Amino acid sequence: MTPHMLTRSLDRGATIFIAVVAACGILIPLSNLLLPAGSFLQVPTYLVALWGKYVCYAILALAIDLIWGYCGILSLGHGAFFALGGYAMGMYLMRQIGTRGVYGNPILPDFMVFLNYSKLPWYWYGFDMFWFAALMVLVVPGLLAFCFGWLAFRSRVTGVYLSIITQAMTYALLLAFFRNDFGFGGNNGLTDFKDILGFNVQAEGTRAALFALSCLALIAGFLICRAIVSSKLGKVLIAVRDAESRTRFLGYRVESYKLFVFTVSACMAGVAGALYVPQVGIINPSEFAPGNSIEAVIWVAVGGRGTLVGAALGAVVVNYAKTFFTSGMLAPYWLFMLGALFILVTLLLPKGIVGTFNAWWDSSEEKRTAATLASAAAEDGVTEPKMAE
Amino acid sequence: MNVMDNRATSAMLYLDGVHVSFDGFHAINNLSLTLAPGEMRAIIGPNGAGKTTMMDIITGKTKPDEGTVLFDGVTDLTRLDETRIAELGIGRKFQKPTVFESQTVQDNLLLALNVDHSVKGTLFWRGSKAESERIDKVLETIRLTDARNRLAGSLSHGQKQWLEIGMLLAQDPKLLLVDEPVAGMTDVETHLTAELLKEINKTHTVMVVEHDMTFVRELGVKVTCLHEGTVLAEGTIDQVSSNERVIEVYLGR
């Protein structure tokens, strides 16, 4: 992709978004590392990790908005791609533990020793190398999305049916990863990580660096999505969303477009998961839970579908609310509140936060332009003819 | 023998013995019809006569149970899907105006242009002067130059119909299938649409399905009347409208 494509049509909203994310990505780690602990402006380490988690969720939300907001593909299983990326990173982190595990086996992770594995399963080969794990973070979710999409889109499975089979996909993976003999740690998943690229994952410096990297990934993901949706391909995606069969009669191979954007989106979700795992320190099958994927769709709906910035904002806002409400007396009611939030947004803000703001901004902009024109006309001594509606 | 003689027929569109049934209902029954290159044909017929189903068959949306559908003398359309048929050069305007409502008039035409429609081609697309000139020309033809930056969803019904015809022009197909282009239009708009279609017919083969007899008369072309999925009568509008069986099916028995 040429730099021209990445910078094309960066409007005001997009520029502000990138500036804010970049500022957070630089200032928060610096404040955490350089200012004395406990000082007013110092961001405590636990908050760096927490916000790092939000940023990963924001990347996942961007991935969902790309397919749902622009192409009308409502995936209720995107958590699966996120979790697969997370597992790929988790496998690398497990292999880095080496002899420091409880059983001190240089090759086998603890859970394999515990479950009497005699040797490393073939699909764990290569995960001791970071570059290989990083590649798998993209390849595994991408390949699954490609195969799944190839079958589903070619058979013209759309709308609610597609949503249901994406739910089934993530649920099937949930069940598979729960099994001890599947080779990914079963119920407990992968945890007790020690280091990443030689740096201690618990260290403040590593956490700050991971946070900065997550922000960088969010910006990169945003620029890629932006380049896609502002190209002619983006117009085709919107055409598919609004009138799929019309697009087909114009001679577009709709399934190829869906497949492309679905695969890109799954890769992005994988990257989000891979950045998430070292920051939270664990990955287990519950990440595949269908509820997680649905929650991610709610973030996008709250922030504003088809706006990209809104998706990221929605992820942060809803998760901040979740942290806030689940840590107090209101904790048992969080799910009710999440449900209520979804209903309220659907009823009152169908365009989401950013979509509603954009609509308001555009209409006030129009009024301002009209007012300027009218006053200019008045100065010229011309009366505006009444426009017939 | 000429090389071109592997063509089974010289017709632009050739339908022979086509049958389609949905759950036992015979929508199309032994339908045979030919369209010569450069011809404009009006298709009339009461509701349920199979007009739209016929278009569905030609554009690949519906597969016939039996029969031959040949395009340009060589291509068997029954084996191809919508995208491939559109690429071959058959454009379709739907009964209900179907434009991309959340995109501008200009972008609607841009999407319709018959340029590279591959994923890679559109991702790395950059506009060219030739393309924007073609769009300008179409905008002028369909009288929407002033509305080029408006959202298609904000156009009036008649303008949407024209935009859709404009999209067909941008697509520049060999054969245009136009389903009820003047439904819901005012008399003036209907007249202008007839002029527009006649203009288009100078360079394209056109098939128009329409209920509006004044409009069909204004087109002044050969008329085919369908009834219960088969051809009932064919000829000039006067011949067809004076045909007793046609009068019978229109007025009821």
Chai-1 contact restraints between the chains, C-beta under 6 A:
chainA,res_idxA,chainB,res_idxB,connection_type,confidence,min_distance_angstrom,max_distance_angstrom,comment,restraint_id
A,S231,B,L123,contact,1.0,0.0,6.0,A-B,restraint_1
A,K232,B,T122,contact,1.0,0.0,6.0,A-B,restraint_2
A,K232,B,W125,contact,1.0,0.0,6.0,A-B,restraint_3
A,L233,B,T122,contact,1.0,0.0,6.0,A-B,restraint_4
A,L233,B,L123,contact,1.0,0.0,6.0,A-B,restraint_5
A,K235,B,D107,contact,1.0,0.0,6.0,A-B,restraint_6
A,K235,B,L111,contact,1.0,0.0,6.0,A-B,restraint_7
A,V236,B,T122,contact,1.0,0.0,6.0,A-B,restraint_8
A,A239,B,F100,contact,1.0,0.0,6.0,A-B,restraint_9
A,A239,B,L111,contact,1.0,0.0,6.0,A-B,restraint_10
A,D242,B,F100,contact,1.0,0.0,6.0,A-B,restraint_11
A,D242,B,S102,contact,1.0,0.0,6.0,A-B,restraint_12
A,A243,B,T98,contact,1.0,0.0,6.0,A-B,restraint_13
A,R246,B,T98,contact,1.0,0.0,6.0,A-B,restraint_14
A,R248,B,E82,contact,1.0,0.0,6.0,A-B,restraint_15
A,R248,B,T83,contact,1.0,0.0,6.0,A-B,restraint_16
A,F249,B,E82,contact,1.0,0.0,6.0,A-B,restraint_17
A,F249,B,A86,contact,1.0,0.0,6.0,A-B,restraint_18
A,F249,B,R92,contact,1.0,0.0,6.0,A-B,restraint_19
A,L250,B,A112,contact,1.0,0.0,6.0,A-B,restraint_20
A,G251,B,T83,contact,1.0,0.0,6.0,A-B,restraint_21
A,G251,B,A86,contact,1.0,0.0,6.0,A-B,restraint_22
A,G251,B,E87,contact,1.0,0.0,6.0,A-B,restraint_23
A,G251,B,H117,contact,1.0,0.0,6.0,A-B,restraint_24
A,Y252,B,H117,contact,1.0,0.0,6.0,A-B,restraint_25
A,R253,B,T83,contact,1.0,0.0,6.0,A-B,restraint_26
A,S256,B,V119,contact,1.0,0.0,6.0,A-B,restraint_27
A,Y257,B,V119,contact,1.0,0.0,6.0,A-B,restraint_28
A,F260,B,V119,contact,1.0,0.0,6.0,A-B,restraint_29
